[in-house]
């Protein structure tokens, strides 16, 4: 076989499917095999159903299906779709749901990635059976044809070269560049992770290059708010039991579970969520984020790159300037929009607007993180002083803020803000974990409290659009009852059970609303916008800087 057994013995084995991914796109291989990011989209599920439904072509040739094979010599492992006995020799058989390549005479040919995969299975079967496997066959079901692959020395040499390239990439610490073949990205299951078009858009002359990032989320967050709720598992369904009724929610409809207060969840239900990559978060009744699970793998390489990047003072300062500029500019625009057409109101908050503008003017020249924090704090103080002026004259006195109070909130308005920020914290925490970033490694906030710094960092982009604006709008619409929606004590104000449900609904409704992202010019739901910004942040240290925190309120 001319394979050196010492070559691969010290390294973990490669999946044969990884070689298929490598020849399809090196970046796809790296994301799946090195960073362990795998997404089962519709095409993947369709392929799995195809393998389940395939039947032998005839009854005369014995066939073994789903044969697991491995070799320390080759350093490979995998599961071949089928092995058939033909003319006294074994033949490896692979099934593909798509179409084949076509030769000059229109004869069916395998794609390079399919060819190497089939050859790999053939050499593993040779070692497994102790017999030659001179041929592999690939059945392309869209065309209903079979492509033949000769497993000769040239094919084996191609396999060796592919394995060596895979191991070379696996030893590296940097993601390979985006593939030049744009057509491959359209059907790739990891295009929402890789964001190839967002990178191409940064260099494109045409600013209207279409992107592949989905505009809306396909699943929704399950909020468990009843005080005695009990979440269990029944097959592929979560069952939420309360005193009033039982609710059954298929796991395929959920992107996260958030338990408010003292609800219980079984180990089996948590395992189901983890298996499907669904995070579970716990929040207090007052809206404080307590803890959350991470269903993502270790993502070691991702976090090493993040740590290296955010250990550099200049990188942190650059990102912090960008972040503070985006946050303060959005605050300024919101106050300007809220006072538009009302000269008396505009004049009333003139001083606050000038202090926010002064902060903005000094952000770009800030020479340290401490200076930036001071400017951000000065702008925030002026912003929260102006925010009550955006409330309608019809708003009752009980719903008007008396300054900014946080821990605990001392009035109904601040109670809504604090609860909203808690919801945003939970969303950002699980989003960063899902993307593969470490919430503890931040660039602007310092690790002085239990709150992870990176969560607080990226939250700054979304405080105004996802919390402040919906809260002010809902108060102006008269959606809140000071008596029915709040529990008011002498030193603090909390949401009542009914008020908590309304606040969750307000937040989730906002996440479904769309806004055009300034970089991609694509209308995205805010739920998708949060994920996109987290992924663009990672690109700041993976080869495509300058895309993060372009979001502004109009």
C-alpha positions as CSV (number, residue, x, y, z in Angstrom):
1,X,0.0,0.0,0.0
2,X,3.1,2.2,0.4
3,X,1.6,4.0,3.4
4,X,4.0,4.7,6.3
5,X,2.3,3.5,9.5
6,X,4.3,6.0,11.5
7,X,2.9,8.9,9.6
8,X,-0.5,9.1,11.2
9,X,-0.2,7.0,14.4
10,X,0.4,10.1,16.7
11,X,-2.6,12.1,15.3
12,X,-6.3,11.4,15.8
13,X,-8.0,9.7,12.9
14,X,-9.7,11.7,10.2
15,X,-13.3,11.1,9.1
16,X,-13.7,10.0,5.5
17,X,-16.5,12.6,5.2
18,X,-13.9,15.2,6.2
19,X,-11.9,14.4,3.0
20,X,-15.1,15.0,1.1
21,X,-15.5,18.3,2.7
22,X,-11.8,19.2,2.1
23,X,-12.1,18.8,-1.7
24,X,-15.4,20.6,-1.7
25,X,-14.0,23.6,0.2
26,X,-10.9,23.8,2.5
27,X,-12.7,26.3,4.7
28,X,-15.6,24.0,5.2
29,X,-13.2,21.2,6.2
30,X,-11.6,23.5,8.8
31,X,-14.9,24.7,10.3
32,X,-16.2,21.1,10.6
33,X,-13.1,19.2,11.6
34,X,-10.9,21.7,13.5
35,X,-13.5,23.9,15.0
36,X,-16.2,21.2,15.2
37,X,-18.9,23.4,13.8
38,X,-21.5,21.2,12.0
39,X,-25.0,22.3,10.9
40,X,-27.5,19.8,9.7
41,X,-29.6,21.7,7.1
42,X,-32.3,20.5,4.8
43,X,-29.8,18.9,2.3
44,X,-28.1,17.0,5.1
45,X,-31.4,15.6,6.4
46,X,-32.4,14.7,2.8
47,X,-29.2,12.8,2.4
48,X,-29.8,10.9,5.6
49,X,-33.3,9.9,4.4
50,X,-31.9,8.8,1.1
51,X,-29.6,6.3,2.8
52,X,-32.4,5.0,5.0
53,X,-34.6,4.5,2.0
54,X,-32.1,2.8,-0.4
55,X,-32.7,-0.8,-1.2
56,X,-30.4,-3.4,-2.8
57,X,-30.4,-3.3,-6.6
58,X,-31.0,-7.0,-6.9
59,X,-31.1,-10.1,-4.7
60,X,-28.3,-12.1,-6.4
61,X,-25.4,-10.0,-5.1
62,X,-25.0,-10.1,-1.3
63,X,-24.9,-6.6,0.1
64,X,-23.8,-5.2,3.5
65,X,-25.1,-1.8,4.4
66,X,-23.6,1.0,6.7
67,X,-20.3,-0.8,7.2
68,X,-18.1,0.9,9.8
69,X,-14.4,0.8,8.8
70,X,-11.2,2.3,10.3
71,X,-7.5,2.0,9.8
72,X,-4.6,3.1,11.9
73,X,-2.4,2.7,8.9
74,X,-4.3,5.3,6.9
75,X,-5.5,7.3,9.9
76,X,-9.1,7.2,8.7
77,X,-12.5,6.1,9.9
78,X,-16.0,6.2,8.5
79,X,-19.1,4.3,7.5
80,X,-19.5,3.2,3.9
81,X,-23.1,3.2,2.6
82,X,-22.9,-0.3,1.2
83,X,-20.5,-3.1,0.2
84,X,-21.5,-5.6,-2.5
85,X,-19.9,-8.7,-3.9
86,X,-19.5,-8.6,-7.7
87,X,-17.6,-11.1,-9.8
88,X,-15.8,-12.6,-6.8
89,X,-14.6,-9.2,-5.4
90,X,-15.9,-6.6,-3.1
91,X,-17.2,-3.3,-4.4
92,X,-17.7,-0.1,-2.3
93,X,-21.0,1.6,-3.1
94,X,-21.9,5.2,-2.2
95,X,-25.2,6.9,-2.6
96,X,-25.6,10.6,-3.5
97,X,-28.8,12.5,-3.8
98,X,-27.5,15.0,-6.3
99,X,-26.3,15.0,-9.9
100,X,-23.1,13.6,-11.4
101,X,-20.5,15.2,-13.5
102,X,-20.6,14.6,-17.2
103,X,-17.7,13.7,-19.5
104,X,-17.1,14.7,-23.1
105,X,-19.4,12.0,-24.3
106,X,-21.9,12.7,-21.5
107,X,-20.8,9.7,-19.6
108,X,-21.4,9.9,-15.8
109,X,-18.3,10.9,-13.8
110,X,-17.8,11.4,-10.1
111,X,-17.1,14.8,-8.6
112,X,-13.6,15.0,-7.1
113,X,-14.8,15.1,-3.5
114,X,-17.0,12.0,-4.1
115,X,-14.2,10.2,-5.9
116,X,-11.7,10.6,-3.0
117,X,-14.4,9.6,-0.5
118,X,-15.2,6.4,-2.5
119,X,-11.5,5.5,-2.8
120,X,-11.0,6.0,0.9
121,X,-13.8,3.6,1.7
122,X,-12.3,1.1,-0.8
123,X,-8.8,1.1,0.8
124,X,-10.3,0.8,4.3
125,X,-12.4,-2.2,3.1
126,X,-9.3,-3.8,1.7
127,X,-7.7,-3.7,5.1
128,X,-10.9,-4.8,6.8
129,X,-11.5,-7.8,4.6
130,X,-7.9,-8.7,3.7
131,X,-9.0,-8.8,0.1
132,X,-8.5,-6.4,-2.9
133,X,-11.3,-3.9,-3.5
134,X,-10.5,-2.8,-7.0
135,X,-13.5,-0.6,-7.7
136,X,-16.0,1.8,-6.1
137,X,-19.3,2.9,-7.4
138,X,-21.3,6.1,-6.7
139,X,-25.0,6.1,-7.4
140,X,-26.3,9.6,-8.2
141,X,-30.0,9.4,-7.6
142,X,-31.0,12.7,-9.2
143,X,-29.7,11.4,-12.5
144,X,-30.4,7.7,-11.7
145,X,-26.9,6.8,-13.0
146,X,-23.8,5.1,-11.5
147,X,-20.3,6.4,-11.8
148,X,-17.4,4.0,-11.6
149,X,-14.1,4.7,-9.8
150,X,-11.1,2.5,-10.3
151,X,-9.1,2.0,-7.1
152,X,-5.6,1.9,-8.7
153,X,-2.3,3.2,-7.5
154,X,-2.9,6.6,-8.9
155,X,-6.2,6.9,-7.0
156,X,-4.4,5.8,-3.8
157,X,-1.7,8.4,-4.3
158,X,-4.4,11.1,-4.7
159,X,-5.9,9.9,-1.5
160,X,-2.5,10.1,0.3
161,X,-2.1,13.7,-0.9
162,X,-5.6,14.6,0.3
163,X,-4.9,13.1,3.7
164,X,-1.7,15.0,4.1
165,X,-3.3,18.3,3.1
166,X,-6.1,17.6,5.7
167,X,-3.6,17.0,8.4
168,X,-1.6,20.1,7.4
169,X,-4.8,22.2,7.7
170,X,-5.7,20.6,11.0
171,X,-2.4,21.5,12.5
172,X,-2.9,25.2,11.5
173,X,-4.4,27.9,13.7
174,X,-6.0,30.1,11.0
175,X,-9.1,29.4,8.9
176,X,-8.4,29.0,5.2
177,X,-9.7,31.8,3.0
178,X,-13.2,31.8,1.5
179,X,-13.4,29.7,-1.7
180,X,-13.2,31.5,-5.0
181,X,-16.0,29.3,-6.4
182,X,-19.1,31.3,-5.2
183,X,-21.5,28.6,-6.5
184,X,-20.2,26.1,-3.8
185,X,-21.4,28.5,-1.0
186,X,-25.0,28.6,-2.1
187,X,-25.6,24.9,-1.1
188,X,-23.1,24.7,1.8
189,X,-24.7,23.9,5.2
190,X,-22.2,26.3,6.9
191,X,-22.7,29.4,4.8
192,X,-24.4,31.0,7.8
193,X,-21.3,30.4,9.9
194,X,-18.7,31.2,7.3
195,X,-20.4,34.3,5.9
196,X,-18.6,34.2,2.6
197,X,-20.7,36.8,0.8
198,X,-20.2,39.3,3.7
199,X,-16.5,39.0,3.1
200,X,-16.7,39.3,-0.6
201,X,-19.0,42.3,-0.2
202,X,-16.3,44.1,1.6
203,X,-14.1,43.9,-1.5
204,X,-16.8,44.1,-4.1
205,X,-17.3,47.0,-6.4
206,X,-21.0,46.3,-6.7
207,X,-22.5,47.2,-3.3
208,X,-25.6,45.0,-3.9
209,X,-24.0,41.6,-3.9
210,X,-26.6,39.2,-2.5
211,X,-25.8,37.5,0.8
212,X,-26.6,34.0,2.0
213,X,-27.3,34.9,5.7
214,X,-31.0,34.1,6.4
215,X,-33.2,37.1,7.0
216,X,-35.4,35.5,9.7
217,X,-35.0,32.9,12.3
218,X,-36.7,29.6,11.6
219,X,-37.3,28.7,15.3
220,X,-38.3,30.6,18.4
221,X,-37.4,30.8,22.1
222,X,-39.5,28.9,24.6
223,X,-40.0,31.0,27.7
224,X,-41.1,29.2,30.8
225,X,-42.7,31.7,33.2
226,X,-45.1,29.8,35.4
227,X,-43.9,29.6,39.0
228,X,-44.4,25.8,39.3
229,X,-43.6,24.9,35.7
230,X,-42.0,21.5,35.1
231,X,-40.3,20.8,31.7
232,X,-39.8,17.2,30.7
233,X,-39.1,15.2,27.6
234,X,-41.4,13.0,25.5
235,X,-39.5,11.6,22.5
236,X,-38.5,14.6,20.4
237,X,-40.8,17.0,22.2
238,X,-40.5,19.2,25.3
239,X,-43.5,19.0,27.6
240,X,-44.2,22.0,29.8
241,X,-46.4,21.1,32.7
242,X,-48.1,23.9,34.8
243,X,-51.1,24.1,37.2
244,X,-53.3,25.2,34.3
245,X,-52.4,22.8,31.4
246,X,-49.6,20.9,29.6
247,X,-48.0,22.3,26.5
248,X,-46.1,20.1,24.0
249,X,-43.5,21.8,21.8
250,X,-41.5,19.9,19.1
251,X,-37.8,20.4,19.6
252,X,-37.5,21.4,15.9
253,X,-39.5,24.6,16.7
254,X,-37.2,25.8,19.5
255,X,-33.9,27.7,19.3
256,X,-33.5,28.2,23.0
257,X,-35.2,27.6,26.3
258,X,-35.4,30.3,29.0
259,X,-36.7,29.5,32.5
260,X,-37.8,32.4,34.5
261,X,-37.9,32.0,38.3
262,X,-38.2,28.5,39.9
263,X,-39.3,26.3,37.0
264,X,-37.8,22.8,36.9
265,X,-36.3,20.9,34.0
266,X,-35.4,17.2,33.9
267,X,-32.0,15.9,32.9
268,X,-33.6,14.1,30.0
269,X,-35.0,17.4,28.7
270,X,-31.6,19.1,29.0
271,X,-29.9,16.3,27.2
272,X,-32.4,16.6,24.3
273,X,-31.7,20.3,24.0
274,X,-28.0,19.7,24.1
275,X,-28.2,17.1,21.4
276,X,-29.9,19.5,19.1
277,X,-27.7,22.4,19.9
278,X,-30.3,24.3,21.9
279,X,-29.2,26.3,24.9
280,X,-31.0,26.5,28.2
281,X,-30.9,29.6,30.3
282,X,-32.1,30.5,33.8
283,X,-33.2,34.0,34.8
284,X,-34.6,35.3,38.1
285,X,-38.1,36.7,38.3
286,X,-36.6,40.1,38.3
287,X,-34.9,39.6,34.9
288,X,-31.4,38.9,36.1
289,X,-29.5,36.3,34.0
290,X,-28.4,33.4,36.3
291,X,-26.8,30.8,34.1
292,X,-26.9,29.1,30.7
293,X,-25.8,25.9,29.1
294,X,-23.6,25.6,26.0
295,X,-24.3,22.8,23.6
296,X,-21.4,23.8,21.3
297,X,-18.2,21.7,21.4
298,X,-15.0,23.2,22.9
299,X,-14.2,25.3,19.8
300,X,-10.6,25.4,21.1
301,X,-9.0,27.0,18.0
302,X,-11.7,29.7,17.9
303,X,-11.1,30.7,21.4
304,X,-7.3,30.6,21.1
305,X,-7.6,33.1,18.2
306,X,-10.0,35.2,20.3
307,X,-7.7,35.2,23.3
308,X,-4.7,36.1,21.2
309,X,-6.5,39.0,19.4
310,X,-8.1,40.4,22.6
311,X,-4.8,40.2,24.5
312,X,-3.5,42.9,22.1
313,X,-4.1,46.4,23.6
314,X,-4.3,48.1,20.2
315,X,-6.9,45.6,18.9
316,X,-9.1,46.1,22.0
317,X,-8.8,49.9,21.7
318,X,-9.7,49.8,18.0
319,X,-12.8,47.6,18.6
320,X,-13.8,49.7,21.7
321,X,-13.7,52.9,19.7
322,X,-15.9,51.3,17.0
323,X,-18.3,50.0,19.6
324,X,-18.7,53.2,21.6
325,X,-19.1,55.3,18.4
326,X,-21.9,53.0,17.2
327,X,-23.7,53.0,20.6
328,X,-23.5,56.7,21.2
329,X,-24.4,57.6,17.7
330,X,-27.5,55.4,17.9
331,X,-28.5,57.1,21.2
332,X,-28.1,60.5,19.6
333,X,-30.1,59.6,16.5
334,X,-32.9,58.2,18.7
335,X,-33.3,61.3,20.8
336,X,-33.1,63.5,17.6
337,X,-35.8,61.4,16.0
338,X,-38.0,61.5,19.1
339,X,-37.8,65.3,19.3
340,X,-38.2,65.9,15.5
341,X,-40.8,68.5,14.7
342,X,-41.2,69.7,18.2
343,X,-38.9,72.7,18.6
344,X,-39.8,73.3,22.3
345,X,-39.0,69.7,23.2
346,X,-35.8,69.9,21.1
347,X,-34.8,73.0,23.0
348,X,-35.6,71.4,26.3
349,X,-33.0,68.6,25.7
350,X,-30.5,70.8,23.9
351,X,-27.9,70.5,26.7
352,X,-28.1,66.7,26.7
353,X,-27.8,66.5,23.0
354,X,-24.7,68.7,23.0
355,X,-23.1,66.6,25.7
356,X,-23.8,63.5,23.6
357,X,-22.3,65.2,20.5
358,X,-19.2,66.2,22.5
359,X,-18.7,62.6,23.5
360,X,-18.9,61.5,19.9
361,X,-16.4,64.1,18.7
362,X,-13.8,62.8,21.2
363,X,-14.3,59.0,20.7
364,X,-12.1,58.7,17.6
365,X,-9.1,60.3,19.3
366,X,-9.5,58.5,22.7
367,X,-6.1,57.1,23.5
368,X,-7.1,54.6,26.2
369,X,-10.0,52.3,27.3
370,X,-10.4,54.4,30.4
371,X,-10.9,57.5,28.4
372,X,-13.5,55.7,26.2
373,X,-15.3,54.5,29.3
374,X,-15.5,58.0,30.5
375,X,-16.9,59.3,27.2
376,X,-19.4,56.5,27.0
377,X,-20.5,57.2,30.6
378,X,-20.9,60.9,29.9
379,X,-23.0,60.2,26.8
380,X,-25.1,57.6,28.8
381,X,-25.8,60.1,31.6
382,X,-27.0,62.7,29.0
383,X,-29.0,60.1,27.1
384,X,-30.9,58.9,30.2
385,X,-31.6,62.5,31.2
386,X,-33.2,63.1,27.8
387,X,-35.0,59.8,27.5
388,X,-38.0,60.8,29.8
389,X,-38.6,63.7,27.4
390,X,-39.6,61.2,24.7
391,X,-42.6,60.1,26.7
392,X,-46.0,61.4,25.7
393,X,-47.9,63.9,27.9
394,X,-50.6,61.2,28.3
395,X,-48.2,58.9,30.2
396,X,-49.3,58.8,33.9
397,X,-46.8,59.9,36.5
398,X,-46.5,56.4,37.9
399,X,-44.9,55.3,34.6
400,X,-42.4,58.1,34.3
401,X,-38.8,57.5,35.5
402,X,-37.2,59.3,38.4
403,X,-33.7,59.2,37.1
404,X,-31.9,56.0,36.2
405,X,-31.9,53.3,38.9
406,X,-30.6,49.8,38.2
407,X,-30.1,47.4,41.2
408,X,-32.9,47.4,42.1
409,X,-35.1,49.5,39.8
410,X,-37.1,52.0,41.9
411,X,-39.9,52.9,39.4
412,X,-41.9,51.1,36.7
413,X,-40.0,52.6,33.8
414,X,-36.6,51.5,35.1
415,X,-38.1,48.1,36.0
416,X,-39.0,47.6,32.3
417,X,-35.5,48.7,31.2
418,X,-33.7,46.5,33.6
419,X,-35.9,43.5,32.7
420,X,-35.3,44.2,29.0
421,X,-31.5,44.4,29.5
422,X,-31.6,41.1,31.3
423,X,-33.4,39.5,28.4
424,X,-30.8,41.0,26.0
425,X,-28.0,39.7,28.2
426,X,-29.5,36.2,28.1
427,X,-29.9,36.4,24.3
428,X,-26.3,37.7,23.8
429,X,-24.8,35.1,26.1
430,X,-26.3,32.1,24.2
431,X,-25.6,33.7,20.9
432,X,-21.9,34.2,21.6
433,X,-21.7,30.6,22.8
434,X,-23.5,29.3,19.7
435,X,-21.1,31.3,17.5
436,X,-18.2,29.7,19.4
437,X,-16.8,32.8,21.2
438,X,-15.8,32.9,24.9
439,X,-18.0,35.4,26.7
440,X,-15.3,36.0,29.3
441,X,-12.8,37.4,26.8
442,X,-13.9,41.0,26.1
443,X,-12.3,44.1,24.7
444,X,-14.2,47.1,26.4
445,X,-15.7,46.0,29.7
446,X,-13.5,44.7,32.5
447,X,-14.1,41.5,34.4
448,X,-15.2,43.2,37.6
449,X,-18.6,41.5,38.1
450,X,-20.2,38.2,37.4
451,X,-21.3,39.4,34.0
452,X,-19.1,38.2,31.2
453,X,-17.3,41.2,29.6
454,X,-17.9,40.2,25.9
455,X,-21.6,39.8,26.6
456,X,-21.7,43.4,27.9
457,X,-19.5,44.6,25.0
458,X,-21.8,43.4,22.2
459,X,-24.9,44.2,24.2
460,X,-24.0,47.9,23.8
461,X,-24.9,47.7,20.1
462,X,-28.5,46.6,20.8
463,X,-29.6,48.4,24.0
464,X,-31.2,51.2,22.2
465,X,-33.0,49.3,19.3
466,X,-34.0,46.2,21.3
467,X,-34.9,47.6,24.7
468,X,-35.0,51.4,24.9
469,X,-37.1,52.0,21.8
470,X,-39.7,49.3,22.4
471,X,-40.1,50.3,26.1
472,X,-40.6,53.9,25.3
473,X,-43.0,53.0,22.5
474,X,-45.1,50.6,24.7
475,X,-45.3,53.2,27.5
476,X,-46.5,55.9,25.1
477,X,-49.1,53.5,23.8
478,X,-50.5,52.9,27.3
479,X,-49.7,49.2,27.3
480,X,-48.8,49.0,31.0
481,X,-50.9,49.1,34.1
482,X,-49.0,50.4,37.2
483,X,-51.3,48.4,39.4
484,X,-51.7,45.2,37.5
485,X,-48.3,44.8,35.8
486,X,-45.9,45.7,38.6
487,X,-45.2,44.8,42.2
488,X,-44.3,48.0,44.0
489,X,-42.4,48.1,47.3
490,X,-40.9,51.0,49.1
491,X,-37.3,50.4,47.8
492,X,-37.9,48.6,44.5
493,X,-40.3,47.7,41.7
494,X,-40.7,44.3,40.1
495,X,-42.8,43.0,37.3
496,X,-45.9,41.0,38.3
497,X,-46.5,37.6,36.7
498,X,-48.8,39.2,34.1
499,X,-46.3,42.1,33.5
500,X,-43.5,39.6,33.0
501,X,-45.4,37.9,30.3
502,X,-46.1,41.2,28.5
503,X,-42.4,42.2,28.8
504,X,-41.3,38.9,27.3
505,X,-43.8,39.3,24.5
506,X,-42.6,42.8,23.8
507,X,-39.0,41.7,23.5
508,X,-39.8,38.7,21.3
509,X,-42.0,40.8,19.0
510,X,-39.1,43.2,18.6
511,X,-36.8,40.4,17.7
512,X,-39.1,39.5,14.8
513,X,-39.1,43.1,13.3
514,X,-36.7,43.7,10.5
515,X,-34.0,46.4,9.9
516,X,-31.6,46.8,7.0
517,X,-28.0,46.1,7.9
518,X,-25.7,48.8,6.7
519,X,-23.0,46.5,5.5
520,X,-25.0,43.9,3.6
521,X,-28.0,46.1,2.8
522,X,-30.1,43.1,3.7
523,X,-33.3,43.4,5.7
524,X,-32.8,41.1,8.7
525,X,-34.9,40.4,11.7
526,X,-33.2,41.7,14.9
527,X,-32.8,38.1,16.1
528,X,-30.7,37.4,13.0
529,X,-29.0,40.8,13.4
530,X,-27.6,39.8,16.8
531,X,-26.1,36.6,15.4
532,X,-24.7,38.4,12.4
533,X,-22.9,41.0,14.5
534,X,-21.4,38.3,16.7
535,X,-20.1,36.5,13.6
536,X,-18.8,39.8,12.2
537,X,-17.0,40.5,15.4
538,X,-15.1,37.2,15.1
539,X,-14.1,38.2,11.6
540,X,-12.2,41.1,13.1
541,X,-9.4,38.7,13.9
542,X,-10.0,36.0,11.2
543,X,-9.0,38.0,8.2
544,X,-11.9,40.4,7.5
545,X,-11.7,43.4,9.9
546,X,-13.8,46.5,9.6
547,X,-17.2,44.8,9.3
548,X,-18.3,44.8,13.0
549,X,-20.5,47.5,14.6
550,X,-21.6,49.3,11.5
551,X,-25.2,49.2,12.8
552,X,-26.8,52.6,13.4
553,X,-30.3,53.7,14.1
554,X,-31.7,55.9,11.3
